[in-house]
Amino acid sequence: MPSYAYRCRGCGDTFELTRPMAEASAPATCPEGHDDTVKLLTTFGTVTRGGGSAPAPAPSGGGGCCGGGCCG
């Protein structure tokens, strides 16, 4: 089950709740009992266990779109 981060506007506390995705937009009450909370935008990262290979090298010619000349 995913965790969602919230911030309480009443006391400023930041807290997490683990709940089903179907309840992601449901109102949340902070641990202090305040109802005025807002869901925070969080980032999610993953780590994979690969075969020990190095990251792909950057393209030659400066790399990136504008460094490679594709932005006219």
N, C-alpha and C positions, 0 to 999 in steps of 0.2 A: 504494500500500500504506500502511495506517495506521501511525503511530508510537505506541508505548506507553511510558509512563514507569514506572520501577521505582526502589525504594530498597533498598539493601543493608543488612541488619540487622547484618552483621559489621563493615563499615567506615563506614557512614553515607553512602556515595556515592549520588547520584541520577544515573540514566542513562536513555537512551531506546534502544529497539530498534524497528526497522522490520520488521514481519513480517505475514504474511497474517492476516486476521481469524480464520481457522480455528485459528490458533496463539496467539490472544490469551491463553488461560488456561494455556498451556504454561509450565513452570518457566523462569526466566531466570537466567543466571549473570552476576554483575557483572564489569566490566572487570578487577578485581583477582583474579578467580577464585573468589569466594565464592558459595556456592549458596543461602544463606539470604536470599532477596529477596522483596519484596512489591510487587505492582502498585499504582501510585498512581491515584487518581481524578483525571482531568484534565478540563478544560472545553474545549469546541470552539466557536469563533465563526466566523461567516462575514461577509464584506463583499460586498455586491452593488453593481454599478455601475448606478445608476438614472438617470432622466432629470433629476436635479438637484432633485427635489421635496423639500420640507421634510417632517419627520415630522408625523404626524397630531396635531392639537391634542388636549389633554386634555378629557374631557367636562366640561360645566359643572355647577355644583352641588357643587364641592369635589373632584371626581375620585375615582377609585377606588371600590371596592365600598362600604365603610363611609362614605366621604365623600359618596357619592351617595344614601345612604339605603336601599340594597337589603338590608342586613343587619338583620333585624328585631329 
